[in-house]
Amino acid sequence: MPGGELHPFLVHFAVGLLLIAPIADVFGLILRREALLYTGRWTTLLGTGFALLAVASGWGAEAGLSAHSAAGEALLHLHEALGYVATGIWLPVAVWRAVSKLALPLRARTLYLAVTFAAASVMMVEAFLGGALVYRHGVGLSPAARAEPVVRAPARER
């Protein structure tokens, strides 16, 4: 599986896991359920691992890109920068979570939750931009895929 096809596969795991992590932690605190706190812990650890793999596969995907528009190129650089920011925030959070013997670190719990929600927000914007790269700008699509005729009329015309 080439880097361009592997990247979205890995990204979807990272995004899904890292968006669930802070939500599981909040519900674990509110409902006082240790199982939800452990869910937050493991989704943070696994999601960060997938985020690191997604960044690495993104390098391979970028290296194999065909020509695309200037707007697509600018959006690609923003998507890449946000990927570094999101992963750079999640990595120390995951290390913190991994070394803590508790389901959720007691010290600086509010700071921890604020950072995870900020990181999840950055990741959502990055994921939206990744979708826009493909679906609006055709970045990563083969020239044949971009040139295929529409075989189905848009919904508003039906």
N, C-alpha and C positions, 0 to 999 in steps of 0.2 A: 504494500500500500504506500504510494508516494506521499511525501510530506504534505502536499496540498490536500490530499484526501484524509490523511490522518489527523490534521489539525482540527477540523470541526468535530471530529469524533471525540477527541480528547477534551476540547473546549466545553462540549455539552456536559460532560461529567463534572468538570471543574465548576462550571456555573451552577449547575443543579445542586451540587453538594454544598458549595459555599454560600448559596442563597438560603439554604435550609439551616445551616449551622447557627447563625445568630437567632433565628426564629425558634429553633429547638431550645436554645439556652434560655431565652426569655420565657417560653412556656414552662420550661423546667423550673425556673425560679418562681413563677407565679403559682404554678400548680404543686410545687414542692415535690417534683418527681425526679429522682436521681437518674432514672432511665433516660429521660429527655436530655438531661445534662450530659450524659455519656453519648447520646446521639449527637449532640452539639460538638462534643470532643472529637468523635470519630469522623464526622462529616468535615470538620475543620482539617483534620490530619489528612484524610484521603483527598479532599478537594484541593488542598494545597499541593499535594503530590501531583495530582492531575494538572493543576495550573502550571507547575514547573515543566511538566511534559508538554503542555500546550504551547508554552513559550518556545521551547526547543523545536517543536514541530512547526511553529510559526516561522522560524528562521528558514527551515527547509521549504516551506510553502512559498515564502517570499522569494527565495532563490529561483524557484521554478515558475514564477509568474510570467505570463506573456504581456505584450504591450497593453496598456490601459490609459484612461484619460488622466489629465492633470488633477482633476477633482478627485478621482479615485486614488491617485498617488498621495495627495494631501491627507485624505481620509485614512489611508493605510498607515501613514506615519503617526497620526493621532491614535488610531487603534493600537498600534504597536507600543506607543508611549504609555497609554493607559494600561496596557497589559503588564508593562514593567512596574507601574505604580501599584496596581492591584496585587500583583504577586509579591512586590516588595513590602506591602502592608501585611498580607496574609502570612508570609514566611515567619516573621518574628512572633506573630500571634500563634501559629502552629507550634513553634518551638516552646513558647510559654505554656501552651496547652499540653504538650508532650512531657515536659519536665515536671509539671504539677501532679502531685499525687491525688489531688481532689478532682472530682468530676468537673468542677468549674473553679478556677482560682479565686480564693476569697479576697485577697488583696487587690485593690484597684478594680473591683468588679464593674463599677460604672464606667471607668475608663476602658476596660476590656470590651464591654458591650458597645460603647460609642465607636471604638476603633473598628470592631467587626461590622457594624452597620455602615460605617463610612466605606470600608473596603468592599462590602457587598454592593453599595451604591455605585462605586467606581466600576465594579465588575459588570453591573447591569448596563451602564453607559457604554462600556467597551463592547459588550455583547451586541448591543443595538447597532453600534458602528460596524461590527463585523458582518451583521446581516445586511446593512446598507451597502457595504462594499460589494457583496455578491449580488444582491437583488436589485440594487439601484444602479450600480456602476459596472457590474459584470466582472469584477476583479476575481481572478481565479477560475473563471470559466474558459473553456477552450473556444477558439474562434468559431468552430462549428456550432457549439452550443449557443453562442450569441447570435449566430446568423440563422438559426432555425426559424421557420415561419410559425406564426401563431396558429394553432390548430383548434383553438377554442376561443370563442368570443368572450371578452370581459363580462363580468356578472351584470353590469349596468345596461348592457346591450341586449341581454337575453329577455 
